Amino acid sequence: MAKWGLAAVEIGNRIGATAQEVNRLLVDQGFLAGAPGAYGLTEKGTTFGVEALKSNSNLPQARTWTATYWRDDILNELVVTPERLDSVRAALKSERLARSVARMAEQNAARVAEQAVQTAAVAKVAAVRVTTRNALVCTAGVVVARESATASTN
């Protein structure tokens, strides 16, 4: 136990859940608000928890975050049933899958955009070549036609 109280991982160890699952339970039951990486205590949560500013260094580039610690009696208040844990696990799994699909779609969109740029560049070069070739053919055709016309009149 940390000096301020139990962290989500410690609560999870006691109830057979991950820290992520504990945080979801705390959000669902009104003790926390927010999303992963940006949780905050609710009014109900301040009865059982405290937030502490943490840092990994004293250097200017140090990473800081707010950690939440809970009194032991949160375990008596937090409603944890096998069904509720199953529901939380299914929701978290669904969210992970959705993020994965969104990430893949974003990567595919970037690849398609790059291919479109490359295709447009190739098409522009081809158009320039065709236009140049047509101009030469037309010029040659005109010259040939003039030569043919001149040849036939002689």
ZALO-733138 format. One record per residue (C-alpha): residue number from 0; y, x, z. Coordinates in Angstrom, 2 decimals, decimal comma, padded with zeros to 5 digits. Example, Ala and Ser with C-alpha at 12.3 -4.5 7.8 and 13.67 -1.06 7.14 Angstrom:
REM ZALO-733138
    k       py       px       pz
    0  -004,50   012,30   007,80
    1  -001,06   013,67   007,14
END
This chain:
REM ZALO-733138
    k       py       px       pz
    0   000,00   000,00   000,00
    1   003,43   001,30  -000,92
    2   006,01   001,53   001,84
    3   007,70  -001,66   000,57
    4   004,51  -003,72   000,21
    5   001,79  -004,42  -002,32
    6   002,29  -003,64  -006,00
    7   000,72  -005,94  -008,60
    8  -002,09  -003,44  -009,17
    9  -002,92  -003,51  -005,45
   10  -002,94  -007,30  -005,39
   11  -005,18  -007,18  -008,46
   12  -007,62  -004,86  -006,71
   13  -007,93  -007,41  -003,91
   14  -008,41  -010,47  -006,14
   15  -010,36  -008,93  -009,02
   16  -007,60  -008,98  -011,60
   17  -005,46  -006,52  -013,55
   18  -001,78  -005,96  -012,73
   19  -000,90  -007,78  -015,95
   20  -002,98  -010,78  -014,88
   21  -001,39  -010,74  -011,40
   22   002,09  -010,70  -012,91
   23   001,19  -013,66  -015,13
   24  -000,11  -015,55  -012,10
   25   003,12  -014,75  -010,25
   26   005,21  -015,99  -013,21
   27   003,09  -019,12  -013,66
   28   003,44  -019,97  -009,97
   29   007,20  -019,37  -009,84
   30   007,36  -016,11  -007,86
   31   008,50  -014,02  -010,84
   32   010,53  -014,76  -013,96
   33   010,77  -012,83  -017,20
   34   008,39  -010,92  -019,41
   35   006,45  -007,65  -019,13
   36   008,87  -004,82  -018,54
   37   011,64  -007,21  -017,51
   38   010,38  -009,22  -014,54
   39   012,65  -010,35  -011,77
   40   012,08  -012,17  -008,51
   41   012,81  -015,87  -008,43
   42   014,32  -017,55  -005,38
   43   010,77  -018,46  -004,33
   44   009,69  -014,86  -004,93
   45   012,37  -013,38  -002,68
   46   010,57  -014,95   000,28
   47   007,54  -012,72  -000,35
   48   008,78  -009,81  -002,44
   49   011,37  -007,10  -002,78
   50   012,60  -005,16  -005,81
   51   013,06  -001,40  -005,68
   52   014,71   000,84  -008,28
   53   012,29   003,60  -009,27
   54   012,84   006,78  -011,29
   55   010,58   009,48  -012,67
   56   013,19   012,24  -012,25
   57   016,69   013,11  -011,10
   58   017,56   014,45  -014,56
   59   020,02   012,56  -016,80
   60   017,25   011,61  -019,24
   61   015,12   010,15  -016,43
   62   013,47   006,80  -016,97
   63   014,32   004,18  -014,36
   64   012,80   000,78  -013,76
   65   012,66  -001,94  -011,17
   66   009,36  -002,25  -009,32
   67   008,40  -005,33  -007,35
   68   006,49  -005,12  -004,09
   69   004,97  -008,01  -002,18
   70   004,29  -008,74   001,46
   71   000,60  -009,14   002,35
   72   001,03  -012,89   002,88
   73   001,60  -013,36  -000,88
   74  -002,20  -013,33  -001,03
   75  -002,23  -016,56   001,00
   76   000,38  -018,18  -001,26
   77  -000,93  -017,11  -004,66
   78  -003,38  -019,67  -006,01
   79  -006,24  -017,78  -007,61
   80  -009,30  -019,61  -008,89
   81  -011,89  -018,48  -011,44
   82  -010,60  -021,17  -013,83
   83  -006,99  -020,05  -013,41
   84  -007,93  -016,39  -013,97
   85  -009,93  -017,37  -017,07
   86  -006,91  -019,28  -018,38
   87  -004,57  -016,34  -017,73
   88  -007,00  -013,92  -019,40
   89  -007,31  -016,17  -022,46
   90  -003,50  -016,49  -022,72
   91  -003,01  -012,72  -022,43
   92  -005,73  -012,09  -025,02
   93  -004,08  -014,57  -027,39
   94  -000,69  -012,89  -026,91
   95  -002,15  -009,44  -027,58
   96  -003,78  -010,75  -030,76
   97  -000,51  -012,36  -031,88
   98   001,39  -009,09  -031,29
   99  -001,27  -007,19  -033,21
  100  -001,08  -009,60  -036,15
  101   002,73  -009,44  -036,12
  102   002,62  -005,63  -036,07
  103   000,17  -005,57  -039,00
  104   002,32  -008,07  -040,93
  105   005,39  -005,91  -040,33
  106   003,55  -002,82  -041,53
  107   002,28  -004,66  -044,61
  108   005,77  -005,98  -045,35
  109   007,12  -002,44  -045,19
  110   004,38  -001,24  -047,57
  111   005,05  -004,11  -049,99
  112   008,79  -003,38  -049,90
  113   008,14   000,31  -050,62
  114   005,81  -000,62  -053,48
  115   008,44  -002,99  -054,88
  116   011,02  -000,21  -054,80
  117   008,61   002,16  -056,54
  118   007,67  -000,50  -059,12
  119   011,34  -001,24  -059,79
  120   012,04   002,46  -060,25
  121   009,11   002,81  -062,67
  122   010,18  -000,34  -064,54
  123   013,74   001,00  -064,87
  124   012,45   004,29  -066,29
  125   010,15   002,39  -068,67
  126   013,04   000,15  -069,77
  127   015,19   003,19  -070,47
  128   012,35   004,73  -072,50
  129   011,79   001,49  -074,44
  130   015,50   001,08  -075,08
  131   015,76   004,69  -076,25
  132   012,66   004,32  -078,45
  133   013,96   001,04  -079,92
  134   017,29   002,67  -080,68
  135   015,52   005,54  -082,44
  136   013,25   003,15  -084,35
  137   016,23   001,03  -085,35
  138   018,15   004,11  -086,34
  139   015,17   005,44  -088,22
  140   014,63   002,02  -089,78
  141   018,21   001,82  -090,91
  142   018,06   005,34  -092,25
  143   014,75   004,60  -093,97
  144   016,14   001,35  -095,29
  145   019,16   003,15  -096,62
  146   017,00   005,82  -098,11
  147   014,72   003,15  -099,57
  148   017,66   001,18  -100,84
  149   019,20   004,30  -102,29
  150   015,88   005,34  -103,77
  151   015,29   001,98  -105,41
  152   018,75   001,85  -106,94
  153   018,40   005,26  -108,55
END
